[in-house]
Amino acid sequence: MTHPIVRQALYLEVADRLRGMIHARSLRNGEWIDELRLAGEMGISRTPLREALKVLATEGLVRLEPRRGCFVNELSLQDLEDIFPLMAMLEGRCAYEAARKASDGQLAALEPLHTALADHARAGRIDAYYKTNYLIHEAVQALAGNQWLSDMVGNLRKVLSLSRHRSLSRPGRIDESCAEHLAIFQALKAHDSDAAQALAHTHLMRQLEALRVLSHEDAADAAPSDPIVIEEPAHVRTRQSRARARRTHA
């Protein structure tokens, strides 16, 4: 007996599209989401769009503000300080369980990804490095074979995608990150679960350290140095000049 193919609900397809737009920075952090424009571009009504935005709100990718609309979320430094220790603990556990459970053949299948990762690091291809890095994290997560752990990691990874590969923009970080990944891979191949866990935990915390440095540098760059002089528009200056001239001649 055949079963009918059930088409995915439209709002879930829209949620996937919006997720991709956020990851690709077509919708930028902090940006107001123009529902009318997006609905028109997608050829849909606003109802499935709004349902999709509710899904993304539960994932932490957007926030809904009464009477203001919907905005792409931004992660503050405090958010990162709160999230990364949790992610480090969970990813460390993924590496621990993968080292215990994965077969040599399953681990050998990760060799091409690590080779590509090292190539991207040497060439300074940040976007390609990030994508390969993401695939490696997902592969180790799958090898852990723990659905509860996988769900928790997946939920946090969606939120952290808002900061995407920003840590890799710090000079030297891409090489450090690659070396950390290769060390984790060696521990996995040796089935050394304790070492894999410790190395994965350190890898995530070093990402946080890089983001912390970048955040402080951004704050220093944004600090005002000279007084800000606001110049009046030309038509205002002209009216003021005429008024002063009349007072002088009076």
N, C-alpha and C positions, 0 to 999 in steps of 0.2 A: 504494500500500500504506500502510495506516495503522499507526501505532506506538502501543502501549499507553501510557497516561499513568502515569508513575512518580511515586508520591506521595513527598514529601519525608520522609526518616526522622524518626520521632517526636522523637528527641533533638535534632534540629536545630530543630524547631518549638519545643521547650521552651527551647532556647538563645535563640531570638529573643524568646520571652516574658520570660525572665529579663533579657535585655539591656534590654528596654523597661522592666522594673520598676526596674532600676538607674538608668537615665537619668531616670525619673520620680521617683526617690527613694522609691519604695515599699520598696525595699531600700537602706538608707543605708550610706554609707561606714563600714567598720569593723564592720558588723553581722554577727552570727553567723547563718548561713542554716539555718533550721529545716527540714530535709529532709522530715520526717514531715508537718509542717503544709502545706508547699508541694505535696507529692505529693498530699495529700488534697484541697487546693483545686483542683488541676489535674485530678484524677480519673485519675491515672496511678500506676504503681508507682515505686519509688525507682530502678530500673535506668535508665530513660531520663533521669531527673532527674540522676543522678550522671554519666551520659555527657555531658549538657549542661553540667554544672559543669566537667568536664574541658576542654570547648571554651572556656568563658569563662576558665579558668585560663591557657590558652595565649594568650589575648588580653590577659591582664593585668588583667581586670576582677575576678576573685576569686582567692583563694589557698587552697590545701588544706593543712591542718596535721594531721600525724599525731596521732591520739587526741584531737583537739580539734574536727575538722570543717572546714567551709568558711566563709570570711568574705569579705564584699565588701572589695575592696582600698581602701586609702587612699594618696593620693599625698603624700609628704612634700615639704617645700620643696626638698630635695636632688634628689628625683625630677624636680620641675619644672625645676630648674636644668639637669639633664641632658637632659631631653626637649625643652624649648622651642628651644634653639639648633639642634637637628636639624630640628625641625618648621619653624623659620624658614627654614632652608636649602632644605628640600624644597618648602615652599609658595612660596618665592621662585622656585624653578625652575619650578613650575607656572605662575606668572604670566608668567615669561619665555617659556615655550613657547606659552602661550595667546596672548600678544600677537603672536607670530610666525605662528601657524597659524590662528587664528580669523578668520572672515570678518566683514565689517561687519554682515551680517545676524545672524550668531550672537551678536555682542556686543550688538546692538540688542535682542535677546530678553532680555537681562539688565536692561534699563532698568526694567521694573516691579518687579523685586526690589529694586533700589537705591532706588527711590521709596518702596517699603514700608518699607525699612530706615530711611530718614530720618524717615518718619512715626512709626515705633515709637520712635525715639530721642527725637524732640521730645515724645512723650507719656510717655516714661519706662516703656514697656511692655517690661520686661527679658525676660520669657519669649518674647514674640512677636519681639523683636529677635534673641534668640539663635537661634530657629528659622530666621528669614530669613537671618541671618548664616551659619548652617550650610549653607543651600541655596546661597548665593553661593559659599562655599568649594568645595562639591562641583561647582558648575557650572564654575568656573575650572579645577578639577582635570580635569573631563571635556574641556574645550576644549584642554587641554594635549596630549591624545591620546597619552599615554605610559603604557602599562599597568604597566610596572615602577615608575615613579614613583608612579602611582596606588595600587598595592598597598602601597608603603611608607608613603605618607601616610595611607591608610585604616587601617592597623594602628596607627599612632601616634595617630590621631584617636580610635580606640576607647578607648585608655588615657586620653587627655586628657579624655574625656567624664566621667570621675570628678570632675574639678574643674568641669565644666560651665561655667556662665556666672558663676562666682564673681568673676572680675575686673571684671565689669560692675557689681558692687555698690559698687565704690569711687566716691565722689562725683566726677562729671565724666567718668568713664571711658567711659560709653555715648556721649557726644557726641564725645569724642576718637576712639573706635573708628569711629564713623560717618564722621567727616571722613577718617580713614585709608582706609576702604573707598571712598569717593567719589574720592579721589585715585588709588587703584589703578585704579579703573574708567576714569578719564580717561586714564591711561597705556595701558590696554588698548585703548581706542577709538582712541588715536593710534598704536597698534602700536609703542609705544616699549618694547621688551622690557627694556632695561637699567633704565629708570625703574620699570617694573612690578615687576621682581625686587627692586630696592632698597626700594621702598615696601612690598611684601608682607613682606619680611624684617623691616623696622622695625615693621610692624603686629604681628607675632608677638612680637617682643622687648618691645614695650610692654605686651603682655598679661602677659608674665612679670614685668615691672617692677611692674605693678599687683598681681599675686599676691604678689610679694615684700613689698610694703608691707603688704598685708592680713595676711600671715603674721606679720610683726613686730608689728603691732598686736594680733593675737590673743595672741601670746606675752606682750606687756606686760600685757594685760588678765588673763591667767591667772596672772601672778606674784603670790604671796601677799604681802599687806601686813601684816596683823595675825596674831598667833599664833592657831592654830586650837584652840579649846577644845572637847573632846569631852565631852559630858554623858552620864553613865551613865543607863541606863534607870531608870524609877521603881522597879521591883521590886528592882533591884540596890541603889539608894540606900537603900531601906527596910531591907534586910538589913544593910547596912553601919551604918546608924544604930542598929539594935537591938544589933549587936555592940559598938559604942562605948558604948552605955548600960550593957550588962552589965559591961564592963570598968570603967566609972566606979563602979558600985555594988559591985563586988567588993572 
